[in-house]
Amino acid sequence: GRLTLTLITLTLGSATFISVFNVRASLSSTVEDMIKWFNCDTMFALDRSYRADKVQSEAESIPGVTKTDVWIQLPTRLVRRDESESGMIYMFAPTVRPDSLIVSPSLAEGRWLAPGDENAVVVPSALLIDEPELELGGDIVLKIDGDEHVFKIVGTFKGMAFLPIVYVNYDYITKITNRTGEADAVMIATQQHDSVYVDAVTRTLEERFNLVGIEIGLATTINTERRDAEASFDAIVALLLLMAILLALVGGLGLMGTMSINVLERTREIGVLRAIGAPNRSVASVFVLEGIIIGLMSWAMGAAVAIPMSRGLNQALGQAVMGVPLTYSYSLPGLWLWLVIVILLSILASFIPARTASRLTAREVLSYE
């Protein structure tokens, strides 16, 4: 019974610890999937609208720049059936071509924008959850510059619930807003993709834009966006990891208690070992090895339990943040790290009981009742 309780506690600690690393790996995979939407290396949000051809020609004059693309961005609001309006929604209108730098996002349902689309829109999955009257294939009314426009929802993607973004076709939106040929942002692909090279090209681009009078509101690189996105989840991961460590400590204390009782219950067995000449190290190793075996059993069971536990956490966290589960990933580094930790924990938990057992004399243990 004591062994069962100890194994349950240690297994829960193992499963939680491994699951935390799995969630962290799943978050990284999800962020990587989202970053793949953009085939660029650096992006510039401009301080105001400029002619798209001028912005692109200036960017392409910089050595190392291989391709450019532009989009416009607009603030919009959802108009519900009862005439109430939602909070601010960001509308991005990228150019939609086969060679566009924005490709189809990690779609949850439906499809991505097509070059000939007129009033098509792709929305985050979380928006359909927050706004039950919306559905895939249905209409959505968006207010742009004070005018209401009806769009058809053709697809949903994995997006943040707290940062609603919708995508529409550049050609269509510039036509209905009389902004043909304008650009609010430019995306740039470079010859090399490492951070040092991209940062150097980005600084050169900033200097060039400032020189020709193109004011920059924000400059960022894909590598920076990736780091910032992963860092935004660090608090959640840290909280889960703290819970796993506490469970592991409780399991370790339970293992120590189990081993201490084992020493008392097997006192005469220890006496027989001492009577036939077993040295202190041999007596102690019996209990340390037993503790390690218990730890390894909990590690193996925890590794198995971590699979459904991780999927459940991915489902809950993904639904809360993006409206869809996270991209599942099993973290092998987390698995092997916990193996090392559980062995060390088992040795530490068994050390004091084993030390006590090794110090018992043959006379004491043989006369124990």
Secondary structure as a PSIPRED ss2 file (coil, helix, strand):
# PSIPRED VFORMAT (PSIPRED V4.0)

   1 G C   1.000  0.000  0.000
   2 R H   0.000  1.000  0.000
   3 L H   0.000  1.000  0.000
   4 T H   0.000  1.000  0.000
   5 L H   0.000  1.000  0.000
   6 T H   0.000  1.000  0.000
   7 L H   0.000  1.000  0.000
   8 I H   0.000  1.000  0.000
   9 T H   0.000  1.000  0.000
  10 L H   0.000  1.000  0.000
  11 T H   0.000  1.000  0.000
  12 L H   0.000  1.000  0.000
  13 G H   0.000  1.000  0.000
  14 S H   0.000  1.000  0.000
  15 A H   0.000  1.000  0.000
  16 T H   0.000  1.000  0.000
  17 F H   0.000  1.000  0.000
  18 I H   0.000  1.000  0.000
  19 S H   0.000  1.000  0.000
  20 V H   0.000  1.000  0.000
  21 F H   0.000  1.000  0.000
  22 N H   0.000  1.000  0.000
  23 V H   0.000  1.000  0.000
  24 R H   0.000  1.000  0.000
  25 A H   0.000  1.000  0.000
  26 S H   0.000  1.000  0.000
  27 L H   0.000  1.000  0.000
  28 S H   0.000  1.000  0.000
  29 S H   0.000  1.000  0.000
  30 T H   0.000  1.000  0.000
  31 V H   0.000  1.000  0.000
  32 E H   0.000  1.000  0.000
  33 D H   0.000  1.000  0.000
  34 M H   0.000  1.000  0.000
  35 I H   0.000  1.000  0.000
  36 K C   1.000  0.000  0.000
  37 W C   1.000  0.000  0.000
  38 F E   0.000  0.000  1.000
  39 N C   1.000  0.000  0.000
  40 C C   1.000  0.000  0.000
  41 D C   1.000  0.000  0.000
  42 T E   0.000  0.000  1.000
  43 M E   0.000  0.000  1.000
  44 F E   0.000  0.000  1.000
  45 A E   0.000  0.000  1.000
  46 L E   0.000  0.000  1.000
  47 D E   0.000  0.000  1.000
  48 R E   0.000  0.000  1.000
  49 S E   0.000  0.000  1.000
  50 Y E   0.000  0.000  1.000
  51 R E   0.000  0.000  1.000
  52 A H   0.000  1.000  0.000
  53 D H   0.000  1.000  0.000
  54 K H   0.000  1.000  0.000
  55 V H   0.000  1.000  0.000
  56 Q H   0.000  1.000  0.000
  57 S H   0.000  1.000  0.000
  58 E H   0.000  1.000  0.000
  59 A H   0.000  1.000  0.000
  60 E H   0.000  1.000  0.000
  61 S C   1.000  0.000  0.000
  62 I C   1.000  0.000  0.000
  63 P C   1.000  0.000  0.000
  64 G C   1.000  0.000  0.000
  65 V E   0.000  0.000  1.000
  66 T E   0.000  0.000  1.000
  67 K E   0.000  0.000  1.000
  68 T E   0.000  0.000  1.000
  69 D E   0.000  0.000  1.000
  70 V E   0.000  0.000  1.000
  71 W E   0.000  0.000  1.000
  72 I E   0.000  0.000  1.000
  73 Q E   0.000  0.000  1.000
  74 L E   0.000  0.000  1.000
  75 P E   0.000  0.000  1.000
  76 T E   0.000  0.000  1.000
  77 R E   0.000  0.000  1.000
  78 L E   0.000  0.000  1.000
  79 V E   0.000  0.000  1.000
  80 R C   1.000  0.000  0.000
  81 R C   1.000  0.000  0.000
  82 D C   1.000  0.000  0.000
  83 E C   1.000  0.000  0.000
  84 S C   1.000  0.000  0.000
  85 E E   0.000  0.000  1.000
  86 S E   0.000  0.000  1.000
  87 G E   0.000  0.000  1.000
  88 M E   0.000  0.000  1.000
  89 I E   0.000  0.000  1.000
  90 Y E   0.000  0.000  1.000
  91 M E   0.000  0.000  1.000
  92 F E   0.000  0.000  1.000
  93 A E   0.000  0.000  1.000
  94 P E   0.000  0.000  1.000
  95 T C   1.000  0.000  0.000
  96 V C   1.000  0.000  0.000
  97 R C   1.000  0.000  0.000
  98 P C   1.000  0.000  0.000
  99 D C   1.000  0.000  0.000
 100 S C   1.000  0.000  0.000
 101 L C   1.000  0.000  0.000
 102 I E   0.000  0.000  1.000
 103 V C   1.000  0.000  0.000
 104 S C   1.000  0.000  0.000
 105 P C   1.000  0.000  0.000
 106 S C   1.000  0.000  0.000
 107 L E   0.000  0.000  1.000
 108 A E   0.000  0.000  1.000
 109 E E   0.000  0.000  1.000
 110 G E   0.000  0.000  1.000
 111 R C   1.000  0.000  0.000
 112 W C   1.000  0.000  0.000
 113 L C   1.000  0.000  0.000
 114 A C   1.000  0.000  0.000
 115 P C   1.000  0.000  0.000
 116 G C   1.000  0.000  0.000
 117 D C   1.000  0.000  0.000
 118 E C   1.000  0.000  0.000
 119 N C   1.000  0.000  0.000
 120 A E   0.000  0.000  1.000
 121 V E   0.000  0.000  1.000
 122 V E   0.000  0.000  1.000
 123 V E   0.000  0.000  1.000
 124 P E   0.000  0.000  1.000
 125 S H   0.000  1.000  0.000
 126 A H   0.000  1.000  0.000
 127 L H   0.000  1.000  0.000
 128 L H   0.000  1.000  0.000
 129 I H   0.000  1.000  0.000
 130 D H   0.000  1.000  0.000
 131 E C   1.000  0.000  0.000
 132 P C   1.000  0.000  0.000
 133 E C   1.000  0.000  0.000
 134 L C   1.000  0.000  0.000
 135 E C   1.000  0.000  0.000
 136 L C   1.000  0.000  0.000
 137 G C   1.000  0.000  0.000
 138 G C   1.000  0.000  0.000
 139 D E   0.000  0.000  1.000
 140 I E   0.000  0.000  1.000
 141 V E   0.000  0.000  1.000
 142 L E   0.000  0.000  1.000
 143 K E   0.000  0.000  1.000
 144 I E   0.000  0.000  1.000
 145 D C   1.000  0.000  0.000
 146 G C   1.000  0.000  0.000
 147 D E   0.000  0.000  1.000
 148 E E   0.000  0.000  1.000
 149 H E   0.000  0.000  1.000
 150 V E   0.000  0.000  1.000
 151 F E   0.000  0.000  1.000
 152 K E   0.000  0.000  1.000
 153 I E   0.000  0.000  1.000
 154 V E   0.000  0.000  1.000
 155 G E   0.000  0.000  1.000
 156 T E   0.000  0.000  1.000
 157 F E   0.000  0.000  1.000
 158 K C   1.000  0.000  0.000
 159 G C   1.000  0.000  0.000
 160 M C   1.000  0.000  0.000
 161 A C   1.000  0.000  0.000
 162 F C   1.000  0.000  0.000
 163 L C   1.000  0.000  0.000
 164 P C   1.000  0.000  0.000
 165 I E   0.000  0.000  1.000
 166 V E   0.000  0.000  1.000
 167 Y E   0.000  0.000  1.000
 168 V E   0.000  0.000  1.000
 169 N C   1.000  0.000  0.000
 170 Y H   0.000  1.000  0.000
 171 D H   0.000  1.000  0.000
 172 Y H   0.000  1.000  0.000
 173 I H   0.000  1.000  0.000
 174 T H   0.000  1.000  0.000
 175 K H   0.000  1.000  0.000
 176 I H   0.000  1.000  0.000
 177 T C   1.000  0.000  0.000
 178 N C   1.000  0.000  0.000
 179 R C   1.000  0.000  0.000
 180 T C   1.000  0.000  0.000
 181 G C   1.000  0.000  0.000
 182 E E   0.000  0.000  1.000
 183 A E   0.000  0.000  1.000
 184 D E   0.000  0.000  1.000
 185 A E   0.000  0.000  1.000
 186 V E   0.000  0.000  1.000
 187 M E   0.000  0.000  1.000
 188 I E   0.000  0.000  1.000
 189 A E   0.000  0.000  1.000
 190 T E   0.000  0.000  1.000
 191 Q C   1.000  0.000  0.000
 192 Q C   1.000  0.000  0.000
 193 H C   1.000  0.000  0.000
 194 D C   1.000  0.000  0.000
 195 S H   0.000  1.000  0.000
 196 V H   0.000  1.000  0.000
 197 Y H   0.000  1.000  0.000
 198 V H   0.000  1.000  0.000
 199 D H   0.000  1.000  0.000
 200 A H   0.000  1.000  0.000
 201 V H   0.000  1.000  0.000
 202 T H   0.000  1.000  0.000
 203 R H   0.000  1.000  0.000
 204 T H   0.000  1.000  0.000
 205 L H   0.000  1.000  0.000
 206 E H   0.000  1.000  0.000
 207 E H   0.000  1.000  0.000
 208 R H   0.000  1.000  0.000
 209 F H   0.000  1.000  0.000
 210 N H   0.000  1.000  0.000
 211 L H   0.000  1.000  0.000
 212 V C   1.000  0.000  0.000
 213 G C   1.000  0.000  0.000
 214 I C   1.000  0.000  0.000
 215 E C   1.000  0.000  0.000
 216 I E   0.000  0.000  1.000
 217 G E   0.000  0.000  1.000
 218 L E   0.000  0.000  1.000
 219 A E   0.000  0.000  1.000
 220 T E   0.000  0.000  1.000
 221 T E   0.000  0.000  1.000
 222 I H   0.000  1.000  0.000
 223 N H   0.000  1.000  0.000
 224 T H   0.000  1.000  0.000
 225 E H   0.000  1.000  0.000
 226 R H   0.000  1.000  0.000
 227 R H   0.000  1.000  0.000
 228 D H   0.000  1.000  0.000
 229 A H   0.000  1.000  0.000
 230 E H   0.000  1.000  0.000
 231 A H   0.000  1.000  0.000
 232 S C   1.000  0.000  0.000
 233 F C   1.000  0.000  0.000
 234 D H   0.000  1.000  0.000
 235 A H   0.000  1.000  0.000
 236 I H   0.000  1.000  0.000
 237 V H   0.000  1.000  0.000
 238 A H   0.000  1.000  0.000
 239 L H   0.000  1.000  0.000
 240 L H   0.000  1.000  0.000
 241 L H   0.000  1.000  0.000
 242 L H   0.000  1.000  0.000
 243 M H   0.000  1.000  0.000
 244 A H   0.000  1.000  0.000
 245 I H   0.000  1.000  0.000
 246 L H   0.000  1.000  0.000
 247 L H   0.000  1.000  0.000
 248 A H   0.000  1.000  0.000
 249 L H   0.000  1.000  0.000
 250 V H   0.000  1.000  0.000
 251 G H   0.000  1.000  0.000
 252 G H   0.000  1.000  0.000
 253 L H   0.000  1.000  0.000
 254 G H   0.000  1.000  0.000
 255 L H   0.000  1.000  0.000
 256 M H   0.000  1.000  0.000
 257 G H   0.000  1.000  0.000
 258 T H   0.000  1.000  0.000
 259 M H   0.000  1.000  0.000
 260 S H   0.000  1.000  0.000
 261 I H   0.000  1.000  0.000
 262 N H   0.000  1.000  0.000
 263 V H   0.000  1.000  0.000
 264 L H   0.000  1.000  0.000
 265 E H   0.000  1.000  0.000
 266 R C   1.000  0.000  0.000
 267 T H   0.000  1.000  0.000
 268 R H   0.000  1.000  0.000
 269 E H   0.000  1.000  0.000
 270 I H   0.000  1.000  0.000
 271 G H   0.000  1.000  0.000
 272 V H   0.000  1.000  0.000
 273 L H   0.000  1.000  0.000
 274 R H   0.000  1.000  0.000
 275 A H   0.000  1.000  0.000
 276 I C   1.000  0.000  0.000
 277 G C   1.000  0.000  0.000
 278 A C   1.000  0.000  0.000
 279 P C   1.000  0.000  0.000
 280 N H   0.000  1.000  0.000
 281 R H   0.000  1.000  0.000
 282 S H   0.000  1.000  0.000
 283 V H   0.000  1.000  0.000
 284 A H   0.000  1.000  0.000
 285 S H   0.000  1.000  0.000
 286 V H   0.000  1.000  0.000
 287 F H   0.000  1.000  0.000
 288 V H   0.000  1.000  0.000
 289 L H   0.000  1.000  0.000
 290 E H   0.000  1.000  0.000
 291 G H   0.000  1.000  0.000
 292 I H   0.000  1.000  0.000
 293 I H   0.000  1.000  0.000
 294 I H   0.000  1.000  0.000
 295 G H   0.000  1.000  0.000
 296 L H   0.000  1.000  0.000
 297 M H   0.000  1.000  0.000
 298 S H   0.000  1.000  0.000
 299 W H   0.000  1.000  0.000
 300 A H   0.000  1.000  0.000
 301 M H   0.000  1.000  0.000
 302 G H   0.000  1.000  0.000
 303 A H   0.000  1.000  0.000
 304 A H   0.000  1.000  0.000
 305 V H   0.000  1.000  0.000
 306 A H   0.000  1.000  0.000
 307 I H   0.000  1.000  0.000
 308 P H   0.000  1.000  0.000
 309 M H   0.000  1.000  0.000
 310 S H   0.000  1.000  0.000
 311 R H   0.000  1.000  0.000
 312 G H   0.000  1.000  0.000
 313 L H   0.000  1.000  0.000
 314 N H   0.000  1.000  0.000
 315 Q H   0.000  1.000  0.000
 316 A H   0.000  1.000  0.000
 317 L H   0.000  1.000  0.000
 318 G H   0.000  1.000  0.000
 319 Q H   0.000  1.000  0.000
 320 A H   0.000  1.000  0.000
 321 V H   0.000  1.000  0.000
 322 M C   1.000  0.000  0.000
 323 G C   1.000  0.000  0.000
 324 V C   1.000  0.000  0.000
 325 P C   1.000  0.000  0.000
 326 L C   1.000  0.000  0.000
 327 T C   1.000  0.000  0.000
 328 Y C   1.000  0.000  0.000
 329 S C   1.000  0.000  0.000
 330 Y C   1.000  0.000  0.000
 331 S C   1.000  0.000  0.000
 332 L H   0.000  1.000  0.000
 333 P H   0.000  1.000  0.000
 334 G H   0.000  1.000  0.000
 335 L H   0.000  1.000  0.000
 336 W H   0.000  1.000  0.000
 337 L H   0.000  1.000  0.000
 338 W H   0.000  1.000  0.000
 339 L H   0.000  1.000  0.000
 340 V H   0.000  1.000  0.000
 341 I H   0.000  1.000  0.000
 342 V H   0.000  1.000  0.000
 343 I H   0.000  1.000  0.000
 344 L H   0.000  1.000  0.000
 345 L H   0.000  1.000  0.000
 346 S H   0.000  1.000  0.000
 347 I H   0.000  1.000  0.000
 348 L H   0.000  1.000  0.000
 349 A H   0.000  1.000  0.000
 350 S H   0.000  1.000  0.000
 351 F H   0.000  1.000  0.000
 352 I H   0.000  1.000  0.000
 353 P H   0.000  1.000  0.000
 354 A H   0.000  1.000  0.000
 355 R H   0.000  1.000  0.000
 356 T H   0.000  1.000  0.000
 357 A H   0.000  1.000  0.000
 358 S H   0.000  1.000  0.000
 359 R C   1.000  0.000  0.000
 360 L C   1.000  0.000  0.000
 361 T C   1.000  0.000  0.000
 362 A H   0.000  1.000  0.000
 363 R H   0.000  1.000  0.000
 364 E H   0.000  1.000  0.000
 365 V H   0.000  1.000  0.000
 366 L H   0.000  1.000  0.000
 367 S C   1.000  0.000  0.000
 368 Y C   1.000  0.000  0.000
 369 E C   1.000  0.000  0.000
